[in-house]
């Protein structure tokens, strides 16, 4: 019996050792077919160096009001393609890609030398730098999903620089605390090495996520899907997405909504499968004086699926600002 127990113990120890060592020594498939983000840019793309990161953005229009568009998770400036032009007929419009997404540079940990560029705090600071770089005194922040959470955080921390908030299916109440127990595992040398490779499956699970963002996913054309997946051709996109995952922390904004003292419009599709309509209704109720616009037959990204209704709600709100 003792021999059996000893053998089982040795076998278990060997398996643990194998699990520790194998991910560090096994040859992993390289990320192929990628290019520097600048080589993937559109004709109207612009780049600016902020906080040591080469940031991709688009700008149109001029004067006041000045609107800053902030995209959500797995998104980019592409999400604003149908509304950026019409909004620019009213004033200045600026859309940018947060680090880890779109065509913004993806710094690697060995090159940071300072702040982690994938945290929410860095994204807020980067947005402020972009606003100041374009001499915008007070911006109207338009944030979709996770971009809505960042817009709210910026408005709370830098209210003097924000004229109004437009929160589009904003992920304010979403929490990632259930992932907390995974933190120590995800940050091990083993997972830092194989994690990015596992995330390359975003091409498959990302397709399902993309379909769930639409009320009518049949309207996602091959051209639209090509726009969604273009950033997957950028250098180091897999490692950057993994670092972004590691940097994620609950923002705990719900407890601070009462601090927002400026005009707010909450926009939601009536069929949002990612951020439930109930969350947007609650958000409009908990932000003092906020307005609510619910768009019919629309999902999580109304700026793409229902651009006309989106523009009508946003432009009406902007026109009424003091």
N, C-alpha and C positions, 0 to 999 in steps of 0.2 A: 504493500500500500504506500509506504514511504517513497519507494522508487517511482510509483505512478505520480504522486504529488510532486516529487522533485522534477520528474520529466515534464509535467504540465507547466511547472514554474519556469523551467528553462525555455520551453516552447513559447510561453507568454512573453518572457523577457526578450527572446529573439524577435518576436513579432513587433514588440514595442521599439526595439532597436532598429528594426527594418523600417518601421514607419517614420522614425526620426531621421535616419540616414538617407533612405532612398530618394526622398524629394530633393535632397541637396546634391545628389550625384547623378541622377538619371538625366539623360539628354532630353531637353524639352524642345518641341518644334518652334522654330523662330517665327516671329510675326513677319509675314511676307507681303509684298505688294503695297507698301505704304510709302508716303512721300512727306516732305515738309509741308505743313499746313498752307503756307503761302502759295504753293503750286496748285492748290485746289480752289483758290479764291475766285470769286466772281468779278466782273468788270467794275462793279460798284463797291467792292470790298475795300476796307481801309484797315491799317494796322497802326498801333501805337504802343510804345514801351511804357508800361506802368508797373511799378514795384518789381522790376526785373522780369516781367512777363510780357511777351509780345501778344497784345490783345487784338482780336479781330472784331471789327464793328462795321455798321453801316449807318449812314446819316443822310437825311433828306430834309428839305425845307429850311426855314430860317425864322429868326425872331421869336416872339412869344405867342402862345405858351410853348415851353420846352418840355417834351415828353421823352422819358427814358423807358425803353421796353426791356423787360427782364424775363427770360425764358425759364422753363422748368427742367426737370430731370430727363436725361436722354434727348434733350432738345437743343435748339440753337437759334440763331437769327432767322433761319429758314422758316420758323413757325409764324413769323410776322410778315411773310412775303405779300399777302393780299391786302394788308391794312397799312403797311408803312407808307406807301405812296399817298393814299387818301388822307391819312392823318397829317402828312406833311403839307397838305394844302391849308391846314389851320395854323401850323407853326413848325418849330424845329422838332425833328424826331430822330432819336438815336437808339439803335439796338446793338447789343454786343453779346459775345459768347463768353460765358463763365469758364475759367480753367477746368479742364477735363471734358469740355464739350465744344462742338462746332470746330472752328478753325483757329481758335486761340491756342497759343503754344502750351505744351504739356511738359512742364519742368519735372525732372526726376529727383528723387530724394537726395541723391549724391551731389546735386548741383544747387540745392536750395540756398544753403548758407544763411538761413534766416527763417522767416515765416513759412508755415505750410500753406501753399497756394490753393489747397483744396478745401479749406475750412469755410464755414459760413462767414466768420468774422473777416477773413481775407476778402471774400466776395463783396461784402459790404464796403470795406475800405477801398477796394478796387473800383467799385461803382462811384464812390465819392471822388476818387482821383479822376475818373473819366468825366464826371460832371464838372469838376473844377478846370480840367484841361480844355473844356469847351466853353468856359466862362459862363456857365449856367448858374444863376443865382439861386433860383428856386425851381425845382423840377416837379413835373407831374410824373409819378412813378406808376407804370402799368406792368404788373407782375402776374404771370400765369403759373399756377401750381406751386412748385418749390420757389419759383421766382417771385410769387406773391408773398411767401413767407419772408424772403430776403427784403422785399420792398417794405414790408411792415417793420422788420427789424431796423432798417435804415431810417424809416420815419420816426421810430421811437428814439433812436440814438442820435439822430441829426435833424431834429424837427425844423430848425431854422433854414435848412436847405431844401425842404419839401413843401410844395404848394398844395398838392392833393395826392390821394392814393386811389388807384383803380385796381382792385384785387380780383383777378379772374380765376375762378375755380381754385382759390388759393389753398395750399396745404398748410393751414395754420395749426390744425389740431392733430395732424399726423405725428405719431411718436415712433421712435426707433428704439425705445428702451428695452423692448423684447429681444433686441439683438445684443444687449449688453453682455450677456454671458458668452457670446461668440468672440468678443474683443480680444481676450488673451490668445485664443487660437488663431485668429486672423492675422495677428501681428507677429507670429513666430517666423523665423527665417524660412521654414519649410513652406508655410502658406504664402509668404511674400513672394516666393519663387514660383509656386504653381498656381496661386490665385489668379493672376492676370491671364494665364492660359485658360483656366476654367471660364473666365468672364468672356472669352471670345465667343461663347455660345449665345451672346447677346443677339447675334444675327437671327437666331431662332426664337428665343423667348422674348426678344425685343419686338418681334413681329406681332406676337400676341398682345403685348403691352400696347403697341401702337394701335391695333384694332380696337382694343378696349377703350381707347381715348375718343373714339368716334361713336356718335349715335347710329350712323349708318356706315359701317366699315367698308361696304361695297364701293364707296366713293373714293377709296384710297387707290389712286391710279399707280401704274408702274413709275410714272414720272415723280409723283409725290414720294413713293418709297425710295426712289433713287436719291431724292433730296434728304430724306431722313438718314440714309446710310452713308452719304458722302463722307462725314467725319470719321467713319471707320477705315478710311484710307489714309488718315493722318498718322504720322510717326508716333509711336508710344501710346496710342489710344487705349490699349488694354491695361498697361501699367497705370496710366493716369486714372482710369475708371476704378481700378482697385484702390489706389490711394484716396480717391474721393470717397469710396465706401468706408475705408478705415477712418476718415476724418469726420464722418457723419455723427452728429450729436443732436439730441432733442433741443430745439430752440426755446421751448417753454414760453412761447409768445402769448398763449391764452391768458395767462395771469397778468399780462401787461397791456392788454388791449385798451383798457381805460385810460392809458397814458396818451393815446392818439387823439390829438386835438386839432384836427384839420378836416377838410371835406373828404369824404370817402365814398366811393361807389363799389359795391360788391356785385360782381357779375358771375352768373353760373348758367351752364346749360341745364335744362330740366332732366337730362338723362345722363348725368355724369356718373360713370361707373368707377372712377378712381377717387375723386373727392365728392362724397354724396351731397346732393342738393341740401340735405338737412344741415350739413356743416356750414354751407354758405349762408343759409337762413340764420343759423345761430351766430355766425360771424357778424352779419349786418345788425343783429340785435345787440351784440355785446360791444360793438364799437359805437361810442356816443355819436348820434346824429347821422349814422351811415345810411346810404340809400341802397336798395336792392333791385337788381334787374335780372329776371329769369328769362332765358331765351328758349323758346319752344323748339322741340325736335333737334336738340343740340347736345353734344357730349362735353368732354373735358377741355377741348381746345376750340372754343367758339371763334377765335380769330382765324381759324383755318376752315372749320366746317360751316360756320354761319357768319361769314365776314360782314355781310350787309346789316344783319341785326346787331352784331357786335359794334360796328361803327356807329349805328344810329344811337345806341345806348351811350357809348363813350362820348361822342361829339355833343350830344344833348347835355351831358353832365359837364363837359369842359366849357361849353358856351355859357353855362349858368354860374361858373365860378366867379367869386368876387374879385 
